Amino acid sequence: MQKLDNVLVDDKGEISLLNTHGYTSLQLSGQHAHGMVELDQKLCALLKKKFDFEFVTAGNTLTASNIAKTSFFENLPSKPFYIDPGDTVSARRHLLNPSVCYHCFDYYSRKYQKSTQLLCSVAKCFRNEESSRFDPYRLCEFTMREFVVIGEPKQVNGIGTNIFNCVTEFINNLVPVKSVNACDSFMGGNVEVLKKVQKALALKQELVFQTNLGPVSTASVNWHKKTMASKYIQREEIESCCIAIGLERLYLGTLRYAH
């Protein structure tokens, strides 16, 4: 038996953690792979009973032109993973997903334009973050479930709040979490100024649980206001928010607190 932050791993090797050249990756197999998928299915089934959302598939790649609209390349502190480094035309280059919501914004802009919609998707996400620490919670590749609300501001606020409350209740029944204000660099504008604004206006909340390696965020809500949707849809009264759940982190959290 070995331990990953008090998570017991059996000798079948169904949880493998690798750190290669500073990039940490996690592989689940057997009962653990099934357990993570089942956790996601239970969450979606619970929310589907309460909310009318549309499932949208998301690939593992995006075109640079898709996310350049949001000033992504100026804001993100780490470099994206490009899959076609030889292409000199930046707008048509492809990169691995940094987040799922960009697929939903692109889909909404092509199909809806005017109505308020709740979209749901899941995909692998990739972060170009090197670390010498062997950390099962800080991965260069992970699975993210997202619920994205786009449309009329008051409806976005109401639906987003209700979803996040349901997600919080669901997770709290499995892992003891607390909600904290946070900030990130995924929204358009001046990064440092935006981070201060995000915290001051509570535009991002994270659900955090404690580990031996420090606090770990397993889910969050981002209130984008006009900074994201307005870059895809030319309409005055349009806002968005996204509720994101890191599935590997959540599953490891359930193992940690089960012992």
KOLFISE-967595 format. One record per residue: x, y, z of N, C-alpha, C in turn. Coordinates in steps of 0.2 Angstrom, whole numbers, plus 2048, in hexadecimal, padded with zeros to 3 digits. Each point is the difference from the previous one (the first is absolute). Example, Ala and Ser with C-alpha at 12.3 -4.5 7.8 and 13.67 -1.06 7.14 Angstrom:
8427E48277FC806800804806800/7FE8057FC8048068017FC805803/
// end
This chain:
8047FA8007FC806800804806800/7FE8057FD8048078007FA805801/8038068027FB8068028018067FB/7FB8037FE8008067FD7FC805804/8038048047FD8048047FA7FC804/8027FB8037FB7FC8047FB7FC7FC/8018007FA7FC7FC7FB8037F9800/7FD7FB8028037F97FF7FF7FE7F9/8067FD7FD8007FE7FA8017F8800/7FC7FC7FD8027F98018057FD7FB/8027FA8018067FE7FC7FE7FE7F9/7FA8017FE7FE7FF7F98028067FB/8038058038028067FC7FB8037FD/7FA8018037FA8037FD800808800/8058028048018078008088017FF/8018037FA8078017FF8028087FF/8058028048028077FF8078017FE/8018047FA8068007FD802808800/8068018018038077FF8067FF7FB/7FF8027FA8058007FB8028077FE/8068028018038067FE7FB806803/7FE7FF8067FD8058037F88007FF/7FE7FC7FC7F88007FF7FD7F9803/7FB8028047FD7FA8047FA7FE7FD/7FF7F97FF7FA7FD7FD7FE7FB804/7F97FF8007FD7FA8047FC7FC7FC/8017F98017FC7FB7FC7FC7FC805/7F98007FE7FC7FB8047FE7FB7FC/7FF7FA8037FE7FA7FC7FC7FC805/7FD7FA7FD7FC7FC8047FA803804/7FF7FF8067FB802804800808801/8068038008018078017FE8047FA/8027FD7FA7FD8037FA7F98007FF/7FD7FB8027F87FF8007FE805806/8038008067FD8048058008087FE/8058027FC8008077FE7FA8027FB/8007FB7FC7FA8017FB7F9800803/8007FB8057F97FF8037FF807804/8058038037FF8068047FD8057FC/8038017FA7FE8057FB7F97FF7FE/7FE7F97FE7F97FF7FE7FB801805/8027FF8077FB8018057FF808801/8058047FF7FF8078007FC8037FB/8017FD7FA7FC8027FA7F97FE800/7FF7FA8037F97FE8017FC804805/8048028057FD8048057FE8077FE/8048037FC7FF8067FD7FB8007FB/8007FB7FC7FB7FF7FA7F9800803/7FF7FE8067F98008037FD807801/8058048017FE8078038018057FA/8047FF7FB8028057FB7FF7FD7F9/7FE8057FC8007FE7F98068027FC/8057FB8008068027FC8017FB7FA/8048037FC8027FC7FA8077FE800/8017F97FF8067FE7FF8048027FA/8068018008048027FA8077FD801/8017FC7FA8077FD8018068057FE/8057FE8038068057FF8067FB7FF/8048027FB8067FD7FE806802805/8057FD7FE8068028058048067FD/7FE8027FA8048067FD7FB8067FF/8048057FF7FC8077FE8058037FB/7FC8047FC8048057FB802806804/8068027FF8028068037FC8067FF/7FD8017FA7FB8057FF7FA800804/7FE7FA8037FA800804801803806/8067FF804801803806804807800/8028017FB8048077FF7FB806802/7FA7FF7FE7FB805801800802807/8017FC805800802807806802803/8058027FC8078028028037FB804/7FF7F97FF8027FB8038087FF800/8038027FA8077FF800804805803/7FD8068028038058037FF7FF808/7FB7FC8027FE8008078037FA803/8007FA7FD8027FA803808800802/8017FF8068088008028047FA7FE/7FD7FB7FD8047FA7FD7FF8007F9/8047FD7FC8007FF7F97FB7FA7FF/7FC8017FA7FB7FB7FE8047FA7FD/7FD7FA8008037FB7FC7FD8007F9/8058027FC7FE8007F88017F97FE/7FC7FE7FB8017F97FD8028017F9/8018067FD8038017F9805806801/8057FF8038058058018038037FA/8007FC7FA8038027FA7FC8057FC/7FA8018027FB8057FC802807802/8028047FC8028078017FA805801/7FA7FE7FD7FA8048017FC7FF806/8018048057FE7FF8077F87FF800/7FC8037FC7F97FF8017FD7F97FE/8047FD7FC7FE7F97FF8037FA803/8048028058047FB8047FB7FD805/8017FA8027FC7FC8048047FF807/7FC8008058037FF8077FC7FB804/8037FD8057FC7FB8047FC805805/7FA7FD8017FB804805803803806/8008068018018028077FA800805/7FA8007FC7FA8008047FA7FE7FB/7FB7FE8037FA7FD7FC7FC8057FD/7FF8068047FB8057FE8008037F9/8068007FE8018037F97FC7FC7FB/8007FA8007FC7FC7FC7F8802800/7FE8018067F98028017FE8077FD/8058058017FF8077FD8007FF7F9/8047FC7FD8008007F97FA7FD7FD/7FD7FA8047FA7FD7FE7FA805800/8008038067FA8058018008057FB/8068037FE8008057FB7FE7FE7F9/8007F97FF7FE7FE7F97F97FE800/7FD7FE8067F97FD8007FB805803/8028048057FA8038048008087FF/8058038028018077FF7FC804805/7F97FF8017FC8048047FD7FD806/7FF7FA8017FC7FD8068067FE805/7FD8008068057FE8068007F8800/8067FD8008017F97FF8057FE806/7FE7FA8028057FC8058037FA7FC/8068007FF8047FB7FC8047FC805/8017FA7FF8047FB8048057FC7FC/8068008028057FC7FC8067FE804/8037FB7FE8067FD8038067FF7FB/8068018038067FF7FB806800804/8057FD7FD8078008038028087FF/8038028058048078008077FF802/8048057FD8077FF800803807802/8048008058048068038077FF800/8038057FC8087FF800803803806/8007FC8058028028078057FB802/8078028008057FC803800800807/8027FB8038018008088047FA802/8058018048047FB8037FD7FC805/7FA8038037FD7FC8057FB7FA7FD/8007FB8047FC7FA7FE7F9801803/7FC8037FC7FA8028037FA7FD7FC/7FC7FC8037FA7FC7FC7FB8057FE/8008068037FA8057FF8028057FB/8078017FE8028057FC8027FC7F9/7FC7FF7FC8017FC7FA8018047FA/8047FE7FB8008037F97FB7FE7FC/7FC7FB8027FA7FD7FC7FB7FE804/7FA8028007FB7FE8047F98017FD/7FB7FD8037F98007FD7FC805804/7FC8047FC7FC8058037F98007FD/7FB8008057F98007FE7FE808801/7FD8037FB7FE8078007F88007FF/7FD8058037F98027FF8018087FE/7FE8017FA8018077FE7F98047FF/7FF8058037FA8047FF8018067FC/7FD8017FA8018067FC7F98037FE/8008078017FA8037FE7FE807804/7FA8008027FD806803803800807/8038068028048018077FC7FD806/7FA8028017FC7FE8067FF7F8800/7FF7FD7FA7FF7F97FF8067FC802/8068037FD8067FD801802800807/7FF8058048018018077FC7FB804/7FA7FF7FE7FB7FC8048027F87FF/8007FF7F98027F97FF8077FE802/8058047FF8077FE8038007FF807/7FC8058048007FF8077FD7FA802/7FB7FE7FD7FC7FA8028047F97FE/8048007FB8047FB7FE8067FF805/8038068018067FF8057FE7FE807/7FA8028027FD7FE8067FF7F8800/7FE7FE7FB7FF7F87FF8067FD800/8058027FC8077FD800803800807/7FF8068038038008077FD7FB805/7FA7FF7FF7FD7FB8058027F97FE/8007FF7F98027F97FE8077FE802/8058058008077FF8018017FF808/7FC8058048018008077FD7F9803/7FC7FD7FD7FE7F98028057FB7FF/8058017FC8067FC7FF806802803/8028068008068038027FE807804/8038018067FF8068038038067FD/7FD8057FD8028057FC7FE807803/8048057FF7FD8078028018047FA/7FB8057FF8018057FA804806802/8058017FB8048068018008047FA/8018078018018047FA8077FF7FD/8008007F98067FF7FD8018047F9/8057FF7FC8018047FA8047FC7FB/7FF8017FA8057FD7FB8018047FA/8037FE7FB8028047FA7FD7FE7FA/7FA7FD8007FD7FD7FA7FA8057FD/8008068037FB8057FE8048067FD/7FD8037FB8038067FC802806805/8048047FD8028068048077FF803/8028068048068008038007FB806/8057FC8008007FA804800802808/8058048028008028077FB804802/7FD8047FC7FA8048027FA7FC801/7FF7FB7FB7FB7FC8008007FB806/8057FE8028017FB8067FD804806/8028068017FE8048067F88017FF/7FE8027FA7F98017FF7FC7F9802/8027FB7FD7FD7F98017FF7FF808/8058018038007FF8087FB805803/8018067FE7FC8058047F87FF7FE/7FF7FE7FA7F97FF7FE7FD7F9801/8057FB8037FE7F98017FE7FD7F9/8048017FB7FE7FE7F98027F97FF/8047FD8058027F97FF8007FD807/7FC7FB8018007FC8068037F97FF/8047FD8048027F98007FE7FC806/7FF7FA7FF7FF7FB8058067FC802/8038018068067FE8018007FB806/8047FB7FF8017FB806807800802/8027FE8068068008038047F97FF/8068007FE8047FB7FF807801804/8047FB8008078008038048057FC/7FE8017F98048047FC7FE807800/7FA8028047FD8068007F98007FD/7FD8068007F98007FD8007FE7F9/7FA7FD7FE7FF7FE7F97F98027FE/8008037FA7FA8027FD7FD7FB7FC/7FA7FD8017FD7FB7FC7FA8027FB/7FE8068027FA8037FB800808801/7FE8037FB7FF8078017FB8037FB/7FE8068027FB8047FC8048067FE/7FF8027F98038067FD7FB8047FE/7FF8068037FB8057FD8038057FB/8007FE7FA8048037FA7FD8087FF/7FA8018027FC8067FE8018017F9/8028057FD8008017F88077FE7FD/8057FE8048077FF7FE8007FA7FB/7FC7FB8008017FA7FC7FB8007FA/7F98008027FB7FF7FB8008057FB/8018078028008057FB8058007FB/8057FC8018067FF7FB7FE7FB7FB/7FA7FC8017FE7FB7FB7F98037FD/7FC8038047FA8027FD7FF808801/7FF8037FA7FF8088007F9802803/7FF8008067FA802803801804807/7FD8058018018048067FF7FC806/7F97FE8017FE7FC8068027F9800/8067FE8018027F98008067FF805/7FF7FB8048057FE8058017F9800/8047FE8048017F88018037FF807/8007F98018047FE8068017F87FF/8057FD8038017F97FF8017FD807/7FE7FA8018017FC8068047FA7FE/8068008038057FB7FD8027FB806/8007FA7FF8027FA8058067FC7FD/8058008048067FC7FE7FF7F9802/7FF7FB7FC7FD7FA8028067FC803/8068007FE8057FC803801803808/8008068008018038077FA7FE805/7FA8007FD7FA7FE8048017F9802/8017FC7FB8017F98018057FE806/8068037FF8057FF8057FE803807/7FC8058007FE8038067FB7FB803/7FC7FC7FD7FB7FB8038047FA802/8067FF7FD8047FA803803802806/8038078008038028067FC800806/7FA8027FF7FC8018067FC7FA802/8017FB7FC7FC7F98018047FC805/8068028018057FC805801803806/
// end
